[in-house]
């Protein structure tokens, strides 16, 4: 397990407690130590508590956010105190250099979507050489009452619940692109993957074969064709 040092890195708003930039406390096992003449907000400490035991441990789960997330904001929207959690080198006691990269994935901004369906059209054409949006692997859900257009597409989840849910191992993850691939010859159309998908991003062909975004082998056409940048392919927000 790692010892931790939690530092007040920045105060963006107004904090009426005596915390200052540079204040810190340390965690070693189950022990918390606040140095003399340093201060720590009880509410901020409470909000940090769930993540501290996880940061103490070595985590090798692919795409897990814990290893590459170091900064947390206090729950007071007026204070906006930024805390940095450093893992300490067991030999030197100094903060470790953690350079963990997470894979890029499709990011969706529903507020930017205009419902033009260019993404559906280009997706259908790239995969089927037709302009039939029903065959697209990205779908636009139009809510006429609320006036919303929301893209539904695979987000390449780190734990891939769809893969776990498939009873015949028809789904797998591409080790290079991180996309979820469907073996059409094995898929039985049981819809278990769609039920497991937290983003409602899986549809089916007329033959009940799962349709899941395959990232176009690296050339993500829906992202390139979106005129309002409602779709992006990056890992912004995944570091720190």
C-alpha positions, -999 to +999 in steps of 0.1 A: +000+000+000+010+036-006+012+064+019-005+095+007+000+132+009-031+154+003-023+190-004-044+221-008-031+230-043-054+259-052-084+280-038-104+293-067-132+308-046-137+320-011-131+296+018-141+310+052-120+284+070-083+290+078-070+266+051-043+280+029-026+268-003+001+244+009-018+230+038-018+192+038-024+160+057-009+125+053-025+091+052-006+059+062-027+028+064-057+038+085-039+067+102-045+104+092-020+130+104-025+167+102+007+186+110+008+213+136-004+247+125-020+232+094-058+231+089-082+208+071-119+213+065-141+186+080-165+187+050-137+185+025-121+156+044-154+138+045-157+141+007-122+128+002-126+098+025-141+073-001-112+077-025-083+076-001-083+038+006-084+032-032-055+056-038-035+037-012-037+005-033-021-006-066-048-008-092-041-025-125-077-025-139-076-013-174-092+022-178-098+026-141-100+063-132-083+060-098-047+058-108-047+088-131-070+111-111-050+132-086-071+164-081-105+167-063-126+197-055-142+203-022-180+200-021-186+238-013-193+255-047-183+288-032-149+276-019-138+255-049-107+243-030-086+220-052-069+191-034-040+171-050-035+135-038+001+123-042+012+087-037+045+086-019+075+066-029+079+039-003+117+043-004+121+081-006+088+094+008+086+118-021+056+120-045+057+095-073+057+105-109+025+089-123+021+091-160-008+069-167-024+073-201-060+062-207-074+054-242-093+080-261-130+074-266-160+090-281-172+119-260-208+131-265-221+167-258-259+164-260-264+202-257-244+207-290-263+181-310-287+197-335-302+164-346-289+167-382-282+130-383-250+134-404-234+109-380-260+083-387-258+088-424-221+085-427-219+056-403-245+037-423-227+044-456-192+035-442-204+001-430-232-008-454-227+014-485-263+026-479-278+057-464-302+038-442-299+053-407-314+021-392-282+004-400-260+030-383-241+021-352-248+056-337-284+067-331-299+101-325-328+100-299-351+129-307-373+142-278-399+164-295-414+174-262-382+187-246-366+197-279-336+175-273-315+155-297-291+130-280-265+108-297-263+072-284-231+055-293-206+031-276-183+049-251-158+020-249-165+014-212-135+004-192-152-027-178-173-034-209-204-048-193-217-058-227-188-082-232-194-097-198-231-101-205-227-120-237-234-157-231-217-170-262-185-147-262-196-130-294-182-097-282-145-088-276-124-058-272-098-048-299-065-045-281-053-017-304-083+005-309-102-004-277-134-008-297-159-035-289-161-060-318-190-083-327-185-117-342-216-119-364-212-156-369-215-162-332-240-136-321-274-152-313-294-120-309-303-126-273-301-088-265-282-094-233-255-070-243-281-042-250-296-048-216-262-045-199-252-013-218-254+018-195-256+041-225-283+023-246-258+023-274-264-012-289-290-017-316-296-047-338-299-056-375-330-070-390-314-104-384-309-096-347-272-092-349-257-067-325-246-033-339-219-017-319-195+012-329-162-003-341-145+031-343-141+027-380-107+011-376-093+043-363-109+068-387-140+078-368-162+092-395-191+103-373-168+125-353-153+140-384-187+148-400-203+163-369-208+200-378-213+212-342-186+191-324-212+173-304-190+142-309-153+142-301-127+115-298-102+121-271-093+115-234-097+150-222-109+149-186-093+115-182-060+128-167-059+146-133 
